[in-house]
Amino acid sequence: MPGKKTSKQTRRSAQHDPGEQQNLLLRLRRVEGQVRGIQKMVEEERYCPDVLNQMSAIHESLRAVERILMKNHLQHCATEALLTGDPKQVQRTYDELTDLFYRHAR
């Protein structure tokens, strides 16, 4: 059905610590700036290893954001879902966590 939203599109975090959210947004803005810097380096035909070093820094910055989001999800969303005691919800949560761990393991 066109326009129909799936449950994944409408789900929201169980809790948001305003300080944590601001921290994430600050980190993401830094990444955005780093990406713009790399675009400029490519336009200026900078030395490839220098560009690659900056790419590595962006990857690490994004991994830091992932770790914060994963911790928040485990502490709030997943814990809340597991505490419901609903067997279907518990299984969905375990499946979701397993998928997340496989996709984001490094």
TALIN-V528475 format. One record per residue. RES is the residue in three letters. SS is DSSP state (alpha for helix, beta for strand, coil for the rest). Layout:
res=RES ss=SS
res=RES ss=SS
//
This chain:
res=MET ss=coil
res=PRO ss=coil
res=GLY ss=coil
res=LYS ss=coil
res=LYS ss=coil
res=THR ss=coil
res=SER ss=alpha
res=LYS ss=alpha
res=GLN ss=alpha
res=THR ss=alpha
res=ARG ss=coil
res=ARG ss=coil
res=SER ss=coil
res=ALA ss=coil
res=GLN ss=coil
res=HIS ss=coil
res=ASP ss=coil
res=PRO ss=alpha
res=GLY ss=alpha
res=GLU ss=alpha
res=GLN ss=alpha
res=GLN ss=alpha
res=ASN ss=alpha
res=LEU ss=alpha
res=LEU ss=alpha
res=LEU ss=alpha
res=ARG ss=alpha
res=LEU ss=alpha
res=ARG ss=alpha
res=ARG ss=alpha
res=VAL ss=alpha
res=GLU ss=alpha
res=GLY ss=alpha
res=GLN ss=alpha
res=VAL ss=alpha
res=ARG ss=alpha
res=GLY ss=alpha
res=ILE ss=alpha
res=GLN ss=alpha
res=LYS ss=alpha
res=MET ss=alpha
res=VAL ss=alpha
res=GLU ss=alpha
res=GLU ss=coil
res=GLU ss=coil
res=ARG ss=coil
res=TYR ss=coil
res=CYS ss=alpha
res=PRO ss=alpha
res=ASP ss=alpha
res=VAL ss=alpha
res=LEU ss=alpha
res=ASN ss=alpha
res=GLN ss=alpha
res=MET ss=alpha
res=SER ss=alpha
res=ALA ss=alpha
res=ILE ss=alpha
res=HIS ss=alpha
res=GLU ss=alpha
res=SER ss=alpha
res=LEU ss=alpha
res=ARG ss=alpha
res=ALA ss=alpha
res=VAL ss=alpha
res=GLU ss=alpha
res=ARG ss=alpha
res=ILE ss=alpha
res=LEU ss=alpha
res=MET ss=alpha
res=LYS ss=alpha
res=ASN ss=alpha
res=HIS ss=alpha
res=LEU ss=alpha
res=GLN ss=alpha
res=HIS ss=alpha
res=CYS ss=alpha
res=ALA ss=alpha
res=THR ss=alpha
res=GLU ss=alpha
res=ALA ss=alpha
res=LEU ss=alpha
res=LEU ss=alpha
res=THR ss=coil
res=GLY ss=coil
res=ASP ss=coil
res=PRO ss=alpha
res=LYS ss=alpha
res=GLN ss=alpha
res=VAL ss=alpha
res=GLN ss=alpha
res=ARG ss=alpha
res=THR ss=alpha
res=TYR ss=alpha
res=ASP ss=alpha
res=GLU ss=alpha
res=LEU ss=alpha
res=THR ss=alpha
res=ASP ss=alpha
res=LEU ss=alpha
res=PHE ss=alpha
res=TYR ss=alpha
res=ARG ss=alpha
res=HIS ss=alpha
res=ALA ss=coil
res=ARG ss=coil
//
